[in-house]
Amino acid sequence: MSQPVQPPNPPQQPYGGQPADGNPYANQQAGNPYAGQQGQQPGNPYAGQQQGAPTGNPFAGQQGQQPGQFGGSPFPPAPPAARNQVGLGVLAGLGAAIVAAILYGVLAGSIEREVGYAAIGVGFLVGFAASKVGGANPAVLGSAAVFSLAAVFLGQLVGMSMILADGLGVGFSEVFFDHFGDVIDIWKEEADFMTYLFLLLGPVAAFGGARRAG
């Protein structure tokens, strides 16, 4: 009596999986190193990486760059004028006033009278020197006017001291320095309209000298 024939064993799957739709590799995960990456295109290992659109600017991704760092004028703006320019103008006016006062006094003492043109020259010299150094700054012009007035007044005192020293037969320094208060009292007694007019000519001429210097 014959034995029943056993059906042949089904073919073993090489990796223990079950066939699916005739594809013996449908469930294999270990053979594909990129199988777990979502949204990855076949054949492109970098498909999952986000890339920005190329702009042609290699520094487009740098953060914190100051606007206009490389733009605008390559040179810094010119610095403003130095503040000590005004001070130098005032000092120049003061120096010119001292020199002009001495010259004016020597002239007035030599001819024993005042000259209007000399007072104008004092103011013009002071205003020209101050404005030439310090510019047309209001402080420079104001100081030049004050210095001119003082220079004419000092010149009148120098001239009067020279006349008094010559009449008394003493030295100029003795009259001007040792009896300066007496010289001022005599000036007040002798002052007239022309004396005050010459005082005013100095500041007026100072503005003219400053305008000429500018």
C-alpha positions, 0 to 999 in steps of 0.5 A: 500500500503506497504512502501519500506524497507530502506536498513540497515545502514552500520556498523559504524567504531569504530574510524571513519576511512574507512575500507581498505582491510577488516582491520578495524585498518589499518589507526589507528595511536594513538593505536601504540605509536611507529608507527611513528618511521622509520625503527623500528623493531616490538617488539624492542623499541630500534631498531632505536638506533645506536649501535657500534660493541662490541669490549670488551674494556670498554674504547674504546669510551674515547677520548683524552687518551694519547698514551702509557698512560698505556703502556711502562715502568712503571718507569721513565727513570733514571735522568742524572748524576748531574751537580754538580758532575763535580764541586765537582771533581774540588774542590776535585782536588784543595784541593788535590793540596793544600795539596800535594803542602805543603807536596812537599815543606816541603820535598824539604825544609827539604832535600834542593833539589827536588825529581822527585818522589815527583813531580810525587806523587803530580800529581798522588794524584791530578788526583786520587782525582779529577777523583774519585769524578768527574769522567772521565769528560774532565773538571775534567781531565783538571783542575787536570792537571793544579792544578798539575802543580801549586802544583809542582810550589807552592811546589818548592816555599815553599821549597825555602822559607824554605831554605832561612828562615833557611839561614837568620835566620828568620821565614818562614812566613816572607820570604814566605808572606812578600817577596813572589816577591823576592822568585819568582825572586830567583826561576827564577834565580835558575831554570834549566832543572830539575826544569821545568822537575819536573813541567811537571811530575805533569800533566803527573802523574795527568792523570795516577792518574785519569786513576787509579781512573776510 
